[in-house]
Amino acid sequence: MEIFRQVFSRSARMGISYVVLSVAMGLVLTAVFNLALGATKSIPPSAGVGNVTELLGFMVVPFSAMVGLIITTPIYLLFVADKNTGLLEYLLAVGMGQRDIFWGYMKASFLLALAGMGPMIVLNLVLANAGLTNAAIATGLGLITGLSDVALVTVMMTAFSSMQRRPTGMNSPVGISIGVFILFPELVLTALRGEEIIWLDLAIGVVIFVVAAFLLTSIGRLIVREKLLP
């Protein structure tokens, strides 16, 4: 039995403000970065701007991941609500395992993240003031980093919420903070030049993916069946 479609639609309705805010923020940031890129093209290299074009072109990577984190916040809130109301206990009673339940929420997180990052990435490809090649590379890196970060935070938050005796959902800002902290190197290491920016973004995305994959394979030990009961 697949539950991710129901989880996706319920979380999107419950957290419609998160959805609207995330999509709007992603589009505005992408437009601002591309307008800034257009302005820097008129500045001669001798003016000392150095790698501003590359920097602005790849800022879409960490910010697309941030959009993915914000828009998936309703997933954590819904998980807590479903545990407290006994829905997770009902799913266990009808034969679903804790791994199946978790993957339903994880798949819904991926769908919500793509719903938030998708318009941002498409707009970046359409404007492409850094060049279509750079925009395409930034799109790929943004998807890798964003979905990996969403997976990592979703595992940590759902596992932590399942361990609490009576979770309240107040820890969702903590989840966003953890995700942003993971992305922090991409936001502050702006002194790198040229291809070094690409390798930095790729390295961070791969590290996040490896950690998230390890936690996903350990989900049976992280989320114990009894912990899903209210």
C-alpha positions, -999 to +999 in steps of 0.1 A: +000+000+000+014+034-011+006+064+011+029+090-004+002+105-026-021+111+004+008+124+025+018+148-003-018+162-008-025+164+029+008+182+037+004+206+008-030+216+019-020+218+056+011+238+049-002+259+019+016+290+033+049+271+032+043+261-004+034+296-015+063+312+004+088+286-009+078+290-046+077+328-044+110+330-026+127+307-051+114+327-081+123+360-066+158+349-056+164+334-091+152+366-108+174+388-085+205+367-091+200+367-129+194+405-129+226+409-109+244+387-134+232+409-162+245+440-144+280+424-138+284+417-175+288+454-181+316+457-156+351+452-171+373+425-156+398+451-146+373+466-121+382+438-097+349+419-097+368+387-104+345+357-102+312+376-094+295+361-125+304+325-115+294+332-079+260+346-087+254+319-113+259+291-087+241+307-058+210+290-071+225+257-058+223+264-020+192+285-023+173+259-042+181+234-014+169+260+012+136+263-008+133+225-007+138+224+031+112+251+038+085+236+015+089+202+032+083+215+067+046+204+066+058+168+062+074+168+096+043+185+111+020+159+095+041+130+107+038+143+143+001+148+139-004+114+124+015+097+152-004+116+179-038+108+164-030+071+160-029+070+122+005+055+122-007+028+146-036+021+122-012+017+093+009-007+113-023-026+122-033-031+085+001-046+077+024-018+068+060-019+082+077+011+097+100+012+066+070+014+043+054+042+064+087+061+065+092+058+027+057+072+022+066+104+040+100+105+023+086+102-012+061+130-004+091+151+008+108+146-025+076+155-044+071+187-024+108+196-027+106+193-065+074+214-065+094+241-048+127+238-066+112+231-100+099+266-109+131+281-095+153+259-117+132+263-148+133+301-144+171+299-140+174+279-172+151+304-191+170+335-180+205+318-181+224+351-177+254+331-167+252+311-199+231+280-206+260+256-197+265+272-163+228+273-157+224+236-166+253+227-143+238+247-115+205+230-121+220+195-117+240+205-086+209+222-071+188+190-076+215+168-061+222+190-031+186+199-025+171+164-026+200+150-006+196+176+021+158+171+022+164+133+026+189+138+054+167+163+073+136+142+068+153+111+082+166+130+112+134+148+120+110+118+116+134+095+136+137+121+163+099+127+164+092+090+166+114+087+196+096+114+215+069+103+239+045+130+228+059+150+199+044+184+193+059+195+160+078+224+176+111+209+163+104+216+127+124+249+128+153+228+142+151+206+111+153+237+088+182+250+108+201+218+105+196+217+068+208+254+064+238+247+086+248+218+063+246+242+033+265+269+051+299+262+034+282+268+000+269+302+013+302+315+028+330+301+007+326+327-020+363+334-025+367+304-048+371+310-085+360+294-117+356+256-116+365+255-079+329+266-072+315+237-091+337+212-073+328+227-039+290+224-047+295+189-061+316+178-031+290+191-006+261+175-025+279+141-026+288+142+011+251+150+020+239+122-003+263+096+012+252+105+048+216+105+038+219+071+020+236+056+050+208+068+073+182+055+048+197+021+049+196+022+087+160+033+089+148+000+103+170+006+134+164+043+136+126+041+136+114+012+158+079-001+152+068+005+188+080+042+186+053+049+160+025+043+185+009+073+201 
